[in-house]
Amino acid sequence: MLLIYPPIAKPCEPPAGLARLAGVLRGHGLPCTLLDANLEGLLYLLAAPKEGSDNWSRRACRHAAANLTALRTPQLYTNADRYQRAVADLNRVLELSGRPHLLLSLANYQDSGLSPTNSADLLAAAERPGENIFFPWFAERLPALIAEKNPALVGFSLNYLSQALCTFAMIGFLKSRFPRLPVVLGGGLVTSWLSNPAWRNPFAGLADHLVAGPGEAPLLALLGREGQPEHHPPDYTDLPLADYLAPGLILPYAASSGCYWNKCSFCPEKAEGNPYTALPVGRVLADIEQLTTHTKPVLLHLLDNAVSPALMQALAARPPGVNWYGFARVSPLLRDPDFCRSLRRSGCVMLKLGLESGDQGVLDAMHKGISLAMVSDVLHALRQAGIATYVYLLFGTPTETITEARATLEFTVAHHEAITFLNLAVFNLPVCGPEAGTLATSDFYAGDLSLYTDFIHPMGWHRQKVRRFLDREFKRHPAIAPIVRRDPQLFTSNHAPFFCGGNITCQRSSV
């Protein structure tokens, strides 16, 4: 089987979903080949930059190769200004490549004429693959790979809207060249599509099989192996581990899927009905030990929606031997300064925390299950332990007004010394969530595949007002502005651990 990760997504770490599938397939004696078309496609565009007419464009094109090299070396991450300039210059090269119809970056793909939320546009991308900017690359790469490996199936891992148009262009090309080769389409975005009760498959005849949720069992069944798959650790063989844009290998690993809390209102995980499943802690530690021994990463990225308290305790008791970070719920466990210090000794350099609001009434309405007093204690305990925090705030929820938003501003200012990075988001209402039926809604994106719906805020705190508050008041506060500026451009939380006060010793992997 040939498993493909399509453009465009942040090219800073290997695709964990493909590695997980490869581990199970190979563990059951079934060969497979992994292709990170995202990384290869972006490097293809950056290798032949279009010359621009202004000084910035000429400089960006001239230094594209040097900037790619710099992003793979630890020295760049000791100078935030040089880092930001290197990322901006590489984005400029991609922007020039996409003009005039595409808006390209290292993390996004937007077509002025086609929308990834419209099934008719995705079908159009499949019908005209030659118009895709990556066509010269994949028109050569895919046939050569298929001739070499002779796969029985080709699978695409489609996780983000920014990957959708390229995915369908590649599928359309494969169907025109290899009409008898079955195509399997799965991944996070496909799971979201299929979870919508109104879903009607518009891709019959193009994608032979659509897979929702974990793909191990469906792929094994398609390859003639029925039954519940045995666990096998992810397998990153085939992937170019030294080529990702980071100062060493970032190793992604998921110990669970879904969320163990699963009570927050408006959460896509809850709205889509995704169950929580977790591997036994002992198995997780064994997987991590095996993977880190083989790949020698500089950073372990735990992909869980929230790392469980049991796993955090296990990591503190049995450190993985590599620095790590991930999402965690604010919990009584993190309130304990001694435990936070043991977590830091285990290699934890940063935790991402979904606070959402600094107003208790809003938190209660969202069923977050946390108190502001607990949040305050956790932030202080993590700061004392030397663990950086990446705090997520959400504005414009149905129970928030400018008053509650200013309470969030006040709480953030009061704790600014314990907040290393901030993610500020404007609320989107999941289209298939139960709360959508309680509000007056309208289309958020044009198209039949939108994951979100717009709504009339019951108290008039609409998106334009929220954005104005964030731009003119929140981000400009003298205690908050430096935190906002600290965020790594484009790569955000994926590169943030490399800017946590020199906590990471980066050594390039020889893999």
Buried (B, 14 or more C-beta within 10 A) or exposed (E): BBBBBBBBBBBBBBBBBBBBBBBBBBBBEBEBBBBBBBBBBBBBBBEEBBEBEEEEBBBBBBBBEEBBEBBBEBEBBEEBEBBBBBBBBBBBBBBBBBEEEBBBBBBBBBBEEBBBBBBEBBBBBBBBBEBBBBBEBBBEBBBEBBEEBEBBBBBBBBBBBBBBBBBBBBBBBBBEEBEEBBBBBBBBBBBBBBBBEEBEEBBEEBBBBBBBBBBBBBBBEBBEBEEEBEEBBBBBBBBBBEBBBBBBBBBBBBBBBBBBBBEBBBBBBBBBEBEBEBBEBEEBBEBBBEBBEBBBBBBBBBBBBBBBBBBBBBBBEBBBEBBBBBBBBBBEBBBBBEBBBBBBEBBBBBBBBBBBBBBBEBBBBBBBBBEBEBBBBBBBBBBEBBBBBBBBBBBBBBBBBBEBBBBBBEBBBEBBEBBBBBBBEBBBBBBBBEBBEEBEBEEBBEBBBBBBBBBEBEEEBBBEBBBEBBEEBBBEBEBBEEBBEBBBBBBBBBBBBBBBEEBBEBEBBEB
